[in-house]
């Protein structure tokens, strides 16, 4: 028998913690390899954590709704295999960021709530990080940023955890703590040459107390619906994107008659041969990949005054969930997949998203995003960039329209399958010439689709 530690999995470079939503197993339960033990949530996606071994769950170290840093041991399993077992999941070293003279053991123990008059560690040159969960609680409970700055944090680098802010809220309601008060400042300023230096004491300024906002009266027959956690995160992500990138949107239309006719011709045989239904999305993404190789700056990100051009082409695919929310699973190294590979990967990710089976890694690492607004009958859209990317392409609905067709024998009017494409891009690095040229190149790829192509 061997004891195997189950740790909070790594959820991508930008994710440092996750919330435990539900334990599907309890101590004493038998678990199989890849059987789901618990469900977790981040600001990106809800996910399931499977067991890496078969055995008995002997200990659970965190409760539901606890916010746990990645790489932290959350449970222990007694494996049925003989000898020691090596797992692929690294175990977090306690207090790895605390380098003070304090004993290391203190970093792993629960720190009791302390009064506000203590030194609060800071990271990143004085900027304090707050997780989306803490910020949401602060907004809901009316805790100002000034109050957040004065809440002692028991997390790594003095970060405020969910437990810290909830304790603060309870103490505030009971009157045990008050809003922060600014201490008097003494400023010495030089007077005229014939007068000695004067010492001026500025009056004490008290931070304004948080006033209870009056209840808003809504006229008429209305229904008030509280945003769920994912909708709040999506809203914040969209606002942040608009504040980060100067958005510009370009439009074009393309004749996709050849593509539509080819798909109609092969879709039955494709499903019989590959066991998958072929949609338009893999055909669109295939054309986009070809054009990204010609215009690599649309497959990039911005870091200050540096342009980070991504060599990997990881296509994010906006997918609507049954509850109306949107999630963006990522097709990793999409340029290495043929049409069949793209089709299978797209279908697998879409089904996993709709059935809440996405893994944390499935939404990480995107370099360019595609959203098919035509699925809902929309002709075109002005999508918001999925940060930290610099471009997102929207595909409109395919409609039959009479258009002028140029031929060697002259112009004629014909019924064609027409579609609008629109792309929003970050004008800091993608100028109108690059954005428009890329979009036109995608349209040309779709228009010249080879109808004689084999599956």
N, C-alpha and C positions, 0 to 999 in steps of 0.2 A: 504494500500500500504506500502511496505517496500523496502528500498534500500539495495541491496546485492552487496558486493564487489567481483569482479572476480580477483583472484590473479594468478600469474605465478605459475604453479603447481610444486611440488617437483619432481625432475627428477632423483632421486637416490643419494646415499651418495657422489659420486665424482662429481656430477654436481651442480654448484652453480649459473649458469645463462643460459639464453636461448635468442636466437635472434628471434624477431617477423618477420616472412616471409610475412604474408599477413593477413589483416583483411577481413573476409568474411561478416561481418556486419558493418553497420555504425550507428552513433547515430540516434535514432528515429525508427530504425528497430525493429520489433517484433521478439523475439527469443523463441523457445520452449525448454523444458528440453532435454538435451543431444544433442541439435543442435550445430553444429560446429560454433564457433564465430571467431576463428582465427587459423592460422597455425604457429607453432614455430619450431625452429631447435636447436639442441645441437650438441656436437661432437660425440654423439652416434646415434641419430635418428631424423628424421623429424616427427612431430606429430601434432595432432589437439587438440584444447582445446574446450571442449563442455561447454554449459551452465548448471549450476546446478539447475536453476529455470526457470520458464516461465515468461516472462514479456517484458519490453521494454528497449533496450540498450540506456542509457541516456548520457553516458560519456566514452570517450576513452582517456586514460592518456598517452599512448606511441604510437609512429609512427612506421610504417614498417621499418625494418632494425635496430631498436633500440635493444641494448643488455640490458636485464632486469634481475636483480637478482631474484632467486626463492623467493616465498612468498611475492612478491611485488604486490600491487594492480595495475592492469593494465586497469581495466574498472569497470563501475558500471551499475547495472541493476535494474530497478524499477519493483519489483515483483508484480504480479497480486493477490498474496495471501494476506489475511488480517493478520495484526499483524506482529510481528518481526519474522525473519527467521534465524535459526542457520544453518550455512554452515559448511561442514567438512573441508574446506580449511582455514588454519590459515592465519591471516593477519600479514604481517611483521611489526614489531615495528620500527619506524624510528630511524636511527643512533644507532642500538642496540650494535654495536661494538665500538662506539666512547665514551670514558669515560673521555674526557678532560673537562676543565672548560667552554668550548664554549657552548652556549645555544643549546639545543636539536633541536630547530627549524632549525638551520643552516644546519643540516645534511640532511634535506629533500629538501632544496632549491637548485636550480641549481647553481653550483659554477663556476664563470667566469674563463676563462683561465688566468693563472698567469705566470710570468717570472720564469726561471729555478732556480734562487737563493732562494729557499725556502727549509725548512726541509720536507723531504718526509717520511711519516710513513712507517715502515717496520713490517712485521709479520714473524713468525717462525724463530726468532733469526736472522733476517736480510735478509732472502731470500724473494725476492719479487715474487709474483705469477702473471703470465700473462695468460689470457685465450687463447685458440686456435685461436679465431677470431683475437685478438690483435697480436698474433705472426704471423699469416698469412698476416695481413696487413703490419706488419713490414718487413717481408721477401719480399713482393711484392714491397714495396716502398723504399727498401734499407736502412731501419733504423737499425743501429747496436744495439747490446745489451747495449753498453755504453750509447748510446742516449736514449734507453728505460729507463735506470736507472735514467735519468735526466728529464724524462717527469713527471710533476706533475699529480697525479691521483686524480680524484674526486669521485671514487668509495669507497666502504667500505674498511677500513684499508689503504687508499691511493692507491688503485688499479687503474691501468690505464684502462679506458674504451675505447670503440670504438671512442667515440666523442673526447676524449683526444688525441689519437694518430693521428686522422685525422686533428685536429687543429694543432698539431705539424708539420705534413707533409706540410700543407698549409703555415705555418709560415716559415718553412725551405726553401720552394721553393721561397718565397718572400724575403728571406734574413734576416728575422726578428730574426732568431735564427741560431746558428752555432753549429758545433760539439763540445762536451765538451773539455775544456782545463784543463790539470792537473796543479795545482798550484805548485810553487817552494817549495821544501822541504828543511828544514834546519836541518842538522844532526850534532850533536856534538860528536866527537870521541876523546878519550884520546890520547895524543901524548906521546913521550918518557918522562921519569921522569924529564929530565932537561929542557923540553919545556912546556910552558903553553898549556892548552887544546885548540885545534884548532876548529874553526867553519867553516864548508865547506858548501857552498851553491850549491846545485845541479842545473844544468841548467833546465830551464823550458822545459817540454816535451809537445808537442802539439799532441793530438790524430790525427792519420792520417785521412785526409779527405776521405770521401767515394767517390771513383772514379767511374765514370760511366763505367759500364762494356761494352766493345765493343760488338756489335751485332755479334752473332755467325752465320757464314755462313754454311748452310747445303748443302752438295753436293747431286746432283741427284734430282730426282722427289720426293719430300716429302710433307707431310701435317703436319702442326704444330697444335696440339690440346691442348688447355689449360685444365689442370685438373679442374674438378668441385670441389666444396667444400668437398663433401663426399670422393672423391678419395684422396684429399690432407690429410684428416684426417686419412684415412685408411693407407696411405703411412707412415705417422708419427707414427701411432700406431704399425705398423710392425717393423719399424726401432727401436723404443723404446723397443719393446719386445726382439729383438735380443741383444740389448745392456744391457738389464736387466738380462736375463736368459741365462745360458750356455745350449744351446739346444743339446739334444741327441735324435736320432730317432732309434727305434727298429722296426723290420718287422717280420711278420709271415704270413702264409697262412692257410686257413681253408676250409674244405669241407662243403658247405652249401646246399648240395643236399636235405637233409630232410626238411630244412626250405623252400626251393624253391617249393618243391612238395606240402608241406602243404599249402602254400599260394595259389598256383594254384588251390588247391582243395576247399578252403573255401572262396576265394575272392568274388565270386558271391553272395553266401548266406550272407556273412558279410555285403556287401553293401546293400542288401535287408533288412537285419535285423537291422542294425545300421544306415543306411543312409549315410555311409562314405566309401570311398575307402581305403582299407588297403594296405599300401606300405611296403617295407622292413624296413624302418626307425624305426617304433615302435618296431619291433622285435629285431633290433640291439640294441636300447636303453635299452630295457628290459634286455638283456644279460649284457650290460655294467653296469647297476645299480646293478645287483647281484654281479658283480665282485668288484665294488667300495666298497661294504660292507665288502669284504674280504681284500681289500687293501686301507684303508681309506686315506693314505698319497697322493694318486693321486687326492684326492678331498680336496685340501688345498691351502694355499697361504703362502707367506713369508713376514714377517715384520721385517726387520733387521736381528737379529739372533734368531728370534722366528718363529716357525712353527704354523700356524693357521689352524688346522684341522677342516673342516666344517662338522657339523652334518647333515645339510640339503643337499640334493642332487638335485641341480638345473642344469639341462642339457642344455647347449647352443647348438643350432642347426644352423650351418652356412647355410645361404640361399642366393642364387643368385638373384639379382634384375634384372628387364628387361633392365636396362641401363648397366649391366655388373658389377656393384658394388656388394659388399657382406655385409650382415648384419647378426647379430647373435641373434635372438630371444631366449628367455629362457623359458624352461618348469620348472616351480616352483614346488618343492616337488614332483619330478617325481617318487620317490620311493613309493608314496602313490597311484599312478594311476595303474589300471589294463591295460590290452592290449587295451581294447576298449577306456578307458580314454586317454591313450597315443596317440592312433590313432586320436581321435577327437581333442586333444590339438595340436598335430603336424600339422594336416591339417589346423586348424584355424590360427595358427601362420604363416604358410607358405603362406596362402592366404592373410592374413593381410599384410605381408611383400611385396608381389608382387604387391599389390594394394595401397601401402603407407598408410595403415590403422593401423600400429602398434602404440601402446601407449608408452609413455616414459618408463613406468615400465616394458614393455615387453622385454626390452633388458638389464635389471639390475639384478644383484645378481647371475649371473652364477658361478658355481663352477667347471664345467668340460665341455669341448666342443667336439662335434662330427661334422665332415665334411665329406660329401659323395662325394668324388671326382669321384667315379664310375659313377655318374649321367652323366658326360661328356665323358665317355668312358675311363677314366684313370685307369690304373691297380693299381697304388700306388702313394703315395705322401709323402713329408716331410713337414707337416704343421707347421706353426708358432704359438707358444703358445699365447692364448688370455689372456693377463695380466688382473688382477693379479693372474690368475690361474696358475697351474704348469704342466698341461698336456692337450693334444689335440689328439684325435684319428681320423685317416683318414680311410675311407672305400673305397676300390677299386671296380672296375667293376666285376660283376659275369660273369665268362667265363666257357664254357664247355671245359674240357680237359681230355685226357686219363691219368689216374693215377693208381698207384699200390694200390690195395685194399687188406688188410690183413683179412683173414677169418679163421675160425676153420679148414676149409678144405684145406687151403693153400692160397698163394698169387694169385691174378688175376689182369688183366688190365680191367678197366671199364671207361666209360664216366661219369664224375662227374662234378657238378657245383662247381668251385673253386673260391676263392676270397682272395685277399691280404688285410691284415690289417697293418697299420703303426701308430706308436704313438711317437710324440715328447714330451719330458718331461724336466723339469727343474732339471738339475743335481746337483743343490745345495742341494736338499732334496730327490729327487727320484733317487736312484742309479740304475745301470743297472740291478741288480738282481730284484728289485721291479718292474721296468718298464717292463722288459721282462716277469716276472712271471704274472703280471697283463694282459699283452697282450695275453699270452698263455692261461690264464684262460678265457678270452673273446672268443677266438677261440674254446676252448673246449665246452663252453656253446652253441655256435652256432652249432657245429658239432653234439652234442648229443640232438638236438631239437627233441621233442616228436611229431612224425607224427600222433599220435592218439589223440592229444589234441583237445578239443572242443573249440568252439569260446568263 
